[in-house]
Amino acid sequence: MTSISHMDVKFLWGNSNYDYVCSESLGNSGGILCIWEASIFKKINTTVSDNFIAIYGTWLPTNSKILFIAIYAPQQTSCKRKLWDYISNIVGRWNGESIIMGDFNEVRSSEERRGSCFNPYSARYFDRFISNAGLVDVTLEGYAFTWAHPSASKMSKLDRFLVSDGIFSLFPSITAICLDRHLSDHRPILLREVKLDFGPTPFRFYHSWFDYVGFDDMIKLSWHSFSHSDTSGMIRFKKKLQDLKKIIRSWIKAKKLEISGSKNEMISRVHHPLARHIPHRSRERRHTPRRDTRPRGFNKPHIHSEKLVGPENPTWVTIRR
């Protein structure tokens, strides 16, 4: 990409409401092109280098200061270390949030490289840069590797998104995904905020409700009582279903309360019978004196204890008389 015109950018973007910054090609590098919607992000200042573009500006929907840095890192280890130090200095001086993205030409662990040599010292320096700059590596969904040799004998995760912690507060539903590869040997990566809205809670209808007494009559009376003046029959039908749903919920709630009250009344009767007012037999027995059924002339045995002392086994002996 030796040079690019506004017409080229407009053709790529699809409309005229855009702004862009580009870094021309250097050697085998194709250069860097950054395009954004002018109504979403307002540029304040830019820094253009051979290996990166830094765009300082304001994210208009939330009026937040954000620094975007697009990177195309060099292959040489010494040049990459200088680039990490320079980027870390830029992020440290910026009073706002940061998003760094692109081809870093570096991996963080041996699991991110397959079929080629892993340099632990270079990976350790890259990890230190991420930590010192206060950045977070956004987990990539989809494919594990972003670059692959045409023969598929070598694969590496060279592309990624590094963001500051405050980005997750501004965009709570932010995610990153690795897409399919087509023209380039790199897979495109996409940073997006996915807000899932499954709509209102669905209305649950149970077959047991048909067994409730009066349920069918309630449905018929309610359905014929609705009157909507919409010209479209489908709209009237939809509104009648919505009104019927509210009536069914209220009717079922009242019916359950009625059934629950009947159950509680039956339980109270079981636990509080009328028989509880009859005196208990054990109480009569406790107040009635016991009869002496022993024959006359029979006396209680008198228990007398004597100590028998012997030379061999002294003990206590109980004798009944």
Order of alpha helices (4+ residues) and beta strands (2+ residues): alpha-beta-beta-beta-beta-beta-alpha-beta-beta-alpha-beta-beta-beta-beta-beta-alpha-beta-beta-alpha-alpha-alpha-beta-beta
